[in-house]
């Protein structure tokens, strides 16, 4: 049964080359996007992990007020 499915797949692939190309291209772009977004997330979450005093690292925020409006 698997052999029959493979024959049908190869026949359709040869018959519809443009559609096959677009499908494979879309799959490759999707996989690359997942890989790049995972690498970006890993880089963003590993910030300051080298510091042995990671529990003592704080972020300072400044709030500006002008004419009744507040900006972070």
Buried (B, 14 or more C-beta within 10 A) or exposed (E): EEEEEEEEEEEEBEEEEEEBEEEEEEEEEEEEEEEEEEEEEEEEEEEEEEEEEEEEEEEEEEEEEEEEEEEE
